[in-house]
């Protein structure tokens, strides 16, 4: 079975027109980190990211975020024979990566207040297409609601699980999709009525509020009675709950909605069909504080499974499972 990736190309997808015209998939490294990636120096790359890179709110990327950035460039540069899917408004485009070597070009990221120099990796692929192999137009609005959940991403790229990859492959081949559409899980998705939206708060804001509230309550008095005043708690590395909430929103964006432990796309409150995939705030060192450098966002089930385990050892076990399953 071919690997299938859902992808965007650069912040705000600015490199997509070039990918479309050149028949490539692409990603970027900053000029401060690229040499470390070329040398295969993951630790140096992570250190450079944490020294030079900042989020839009000025937060330092966590180790897991920087490590993911290293992996993104590797995935793009080494892809061959993989299916790549990209949503552009109401169109779904797809291609297959080729074995030809990637090229690296000094360019500019135009999306910030000032253009930022970056190295862009372009990996050759077959010409992008918005129709299946049998000539069916891949129209976004005509897709099954569950398919729309996983055939688009806010992340730079996301590899699909085996079942979803099989569906995506059948879709681009123009094959029969009824084996999926007729299953109980997929029918359940179409029968659910969406919750009424609350206009003043986004799903991310509501999820961040829940996670911040839980962390704040956890660090208050052992008897569960919250002090109704501003507290400087040794276990709470933020001035108040609101500062933590804003940090969580920023961290979720840096992680691109991807679980820091498993690499699985997380779900947000009000937009979830699987509570085990809801985002959950985790302390990297379970004995450490709720402080910026010690926080990551993970799927609820991963947080429960990890419990107070060592973070590195838990990720080692997750990778063993992933490698054994061939994911």
TAGI-V269714 format. One record per pair of residues at least 6 apart in sequence whose C-alpha atoms are under 8 Angstrom apart, sorted by the first residue. I is the first residue (numbers start at 0). GAP is how many residues later the second one is. Records with the same first field share a line. If there is no record, write none. Layout:
I->GAP, GAP
This chain:
0->165
1->79, 80, 81, 163, 167
2->79, 80, 156, 157, 162
3->78, 79, 80, 81, 155, 156, 161, 164, 165
4->77, 78, 79, 80, 152, 153, 154, 155
5->78, 79, 80, 145, 146, 147, 151, 152, 153, 154
6->77, 78, 79, 145, 146, 148, 149, 150, 151
7->8, 78, 145, 146, 147, 148, 149
8->6, 7, 10, 16, 17, 18, 147
9->6, 16, 17, 18, 99, 146
10->98, 100
11->99
13->95, 96, 97
14->11
17->6
18->6, 7, 103
19->107, 108
21->102
22->101, 102, 103, 104, 105
23->73, 98, 99, 100, 101, 102, 103
24->51, 72, 97, 98, 99, 100
25->50, 94, 95, 96, 97
26->45, 46, 49, 93, 94, 95, 129
27->45, 90, 91, 92, 93
28->44, 89, 90, 91
29->87, 88, 89
30->86, 87, 88
31->16, 17, 20
32->12, 15, 16
33->11, 85
35->6, 8, 9
36->8, 33
41->25, 28
44->21, 22, 25
45->17, 20, 21, 24
48->12, 17
49->10, 11, 12, 13, 16
50->9
52->7, 8
53->6, 7
54->6, 195, 199
55->194
56->193
58->188, 191
60->190, 193
61->231, 233, 234
63->196
64->189, 190, 195
71->84, 85
72->48
75->45, 46, 47
76->24, 25, 44, 45, 46
77->24
78->18, 19, 20, 44
79->16, 17, 18, 19
80->15, 16, 17, 18
81->14, 15
82->11, 12, 13, 14, 86
83->10, 11, 12, 13
84->7, 8, 9, 10, 66
85->6, 7, 8, 65, 66
86->6, 53, 64, 65
88->51
89->49, 50, 51
90->39, 47, 48, 49
91->38, 46, 47, 48
92->35, 36, 37, 38, 45
93->34, 35, 36, 78
94->30, 31, 32, 33, 34
95->29, 30
96->26, 27, 28, 29
97->25, 26, 27, 28
98->25
99->23, 24
100->22, 23
101->19, 20, 21, 22
102->18, 19, 20
103->15, 16, 17, 18
104->14, 15, 16
105->11, 12, 13, 14
106->10, 11, 12, 13
107->7, 8, 9, 10, 11
108->6, 7, 8, 9
109->6
129->7, 8
130->6, 7, 41
131->6, 39, 40, 41, 42
132->39, 40, 41
133->39, 40
134->39
135->38
137->34
139->8
143->37
144->44, 45
145->40, 43, 44
149->10, 14
150->17
153->102, 103
154->101, 102, 103
155->100
157->107
160->166
161->165
166->10, 13
169->6, 7
170->6
179->6
180->6
188->84
194->75
202->65, 66, 67, 68
203->45, 64, 65
204->40, 44
205->63
206->61, 62, 72
207->37, 38, 40, 41
208->36
210->34, 37, 69, 70
211->29, 30, 32, 33, 36
212->28
214->66, 75
215->20, 25
216->7, 9
218->14, 16, 17
219->6, 7, 13
220->6
229->10
230->8, 9
231->7
233->55
234->53, 54, 55, 56
235->53, 54, 55
236->52, 53, 54, 55
237->6, 52, 53
246->45
247->49
250->45, 46
251->6, 45
254->42
256->8, 9, 10
257->6, 7, 8, 40
258->6, 7, 20, 38, 39, 40
259->36, 37, 38
260->37, 41, 54, 57
261->36, 37, 40, 53, 56
263->35
264->12
265->11, 12, 13, 32, 33
266->7, 8, 10, 11, 12, 32
267->10, 11
268->9
271->6
274->25
275->23, 24, 25
276->22, 23, 24
277->21, 22
278->18, 19, 20, 21
279->17, 18, 19, 20, 23
280->14, 15, 16, 17, 22
281->13, 14, 15, 16, 21
282->6, 7, 11, 12, 13
283->10, 11, 12, 27
284->9, 25, 26
285->21, 22, 23, 24
286->21
287->6
305->8
